[in-house]
Amino acid sequence: MRLIIVGPPGAGKGTQAELLSESLGIPHISTGDLFRANISQGTPIGLEAKKYLDAGDLVPPEITVNMVRERLVEPDAAKGFILDGFPRSVEQAQALSEILDETGLALDGVLSFVVDEDAVVERMMARGRADDTEDVIRNRMRVYAEETAPLLTHYADQITEIDGMGEVAQVHQSVLAKLGKA
């Protein structure tokens, strides 16, 4: 099964991706983890990304695309994967389509976690992190909505909405049921 997980900050995407990874026996591929792994292993693409990060610049999209391309051909991803944090734009979605076409694979779906903004703000403020002020959290949610709206339109026919407001186990069971794996 090849899935993309999308949802606003604090929606529980990472938690659900990890649980799904265990349940389905496929890797959870987070772009943040990919960056950290490539940089710590000193891979050519990691060294390239590090130059941008060290300078305080955004890593160009093609570097992220190449990291994902390399990761998706690793043996553990042969049976499927859960992408978390990629694609972030319609351009990246088109790049993912090209990667899948090259390998003769197709996406099985996009899980879109839907949450109540006020509840997420409360949830994230309860974590007690210094950068989790209400204004910062609401701004991150606004940016997410603006950046992701075109992506949700792009994948409209492949989206399965998930109510992300329940308990972790309850949400996980709901995801499995919607995937026909419960």
N, C-alpha and C positions, 0 to 999 in steps of 0.2 A: 504494500500500500504506500502510495506517495502522496504526502499531504503537506499543505502549508497551513500554519497557524497564524491568525492575525487577531488583534484586539488591542484596546487601549492599555496604557501603562496601568499596572495593578489589577489586570483582569485575571491573572493566574495562568497566563499562557505557558510560562516556563514550568510551573508545577504540573500542569496537565500534559505538557509535551513529555516530561520525564515519565509520568505514569503511563502514557500511551506507548512510549518507547518500550517500557517493560512489558506491558500487556500484549503488544503486537510483535515484539522481538525485532524491532527496527531502530536504527539510530535517531536520536534527537540531535539535529544539526542546528546549532545556534551560531549566528555570525560572530557574536562576541567571543564565543569559545574558539571558533575557527581562527580569529585574529590572534588571540592569546597563544594558541597552539603553534601557529606558523611563526610567530615572533619568537617564542621561547625555544623552538627547535631550529631557529635560524635558517628557515627555508628561503630560497630566493624571493618568493612572493612575500614572505613575512618580513624580510629585510627591506623590501621595497615599501611595504605598508608602514614599517617603523619609521622610515625617513619622514613621511608625512605626519605621523602622529607626534614624533619628537619635535617637529616644527610647529605643532599646534594646528596643523591643517587637517581638513577632511580628507579621508582616503578616497581617491578617485573611484567611481563606480566600477570601472573595468577591473580593478584589483580585487574588489569584493566578488565580482562575477567569476574571475579566474579561480579564486579560492574555493568558491562553491563548485565550479566545474571539476576541479581536482578532487574535492571531497566526495562528490556524487559517484565517481568511478571507483572508489575504494570498495573492496570486497564486501564489507559489512552493509553497504548501502544497496547491494544487488537486489535484495528482497523488498526494498522500500526505504523510506525515510520520512522524517517530520522536520520541515524547515521552519525555523523560528527566527524572525528578524530579517528574512529575505523571502521574496522580493519586497522592497520598500517603495518601488515606483513602477509605473507601467513599463518604463524602459527596462528595468531589471526583470519584470515579468516576461517581457519579450525575449530577453537574454536566456531566461530559464527555459522558455519554450524551445529555443534553439538548442540548448544543451540536451534537453530531453529528446528532441528530434534526432540529434546526432547519435544518441545511444539507443534509439528505437523505443523509448519509454514514453509514458504519458502520465500526467498528473491525475490522481484519483479524486481530489477534492480540496477545498479550502474551508477550514473551520474558522468561523468568525465569532469570537467571543463577545457577547453583548452584556454590558454591565450598566448599573445605575451610577451615574457620575458622582452623585453626592455620597453614595455608599463607598465607592472606590476612594474618594478623597479621604473619608474617615478611615478606611482600611489602611491606606498608605501613610497617613499621619500617625496612626497607631504604631507603625514600625519604629518611630522615634528617630529617624535619620535626619541629620541637620538640614539636608537639601530638600526634605519633604515638607515644605511649607504649603499652605493651601493655595497660594497664588502660583507657586512653581508647578504644583501638581495640575492645577486647572489649565495652566498654559501648556504643559506637556500633552494634556488630553486634547486641547484645541489644535495644537500642531499635528498630533496624530490624526485627528479627524480630517484636517485639511490635506495632509500628505497621503492618507490612505483612501480617501473618498474615490479618487480616480482608479485605484487598484481594485476596490470593491466593485466598481462599475465594470472594469476589465474582466473580472472573474465572476460576474453576476450569475451566470448559468451553472457555476461549479460550487457556489457557496452553500454551506450548511451552517445555519445560525445556532449557536450554543448559548444557553442562558448561563452566564458565569457567576450568578449571584448565590448559588447554594453552597453547601459544605463541599470540601474538596472531593470526598468519595462520591457524593451525590452527583456532582458535575461530571466526574470521570465516568460513572455508570451511564449518564445521559449521553456522553460523547460516544461510548462504545455502542449504545443502543442505536444512535443515529448512523453509526458506521456499519450497523448490522453485525457487530462483533460481541454483543452482550451475552 
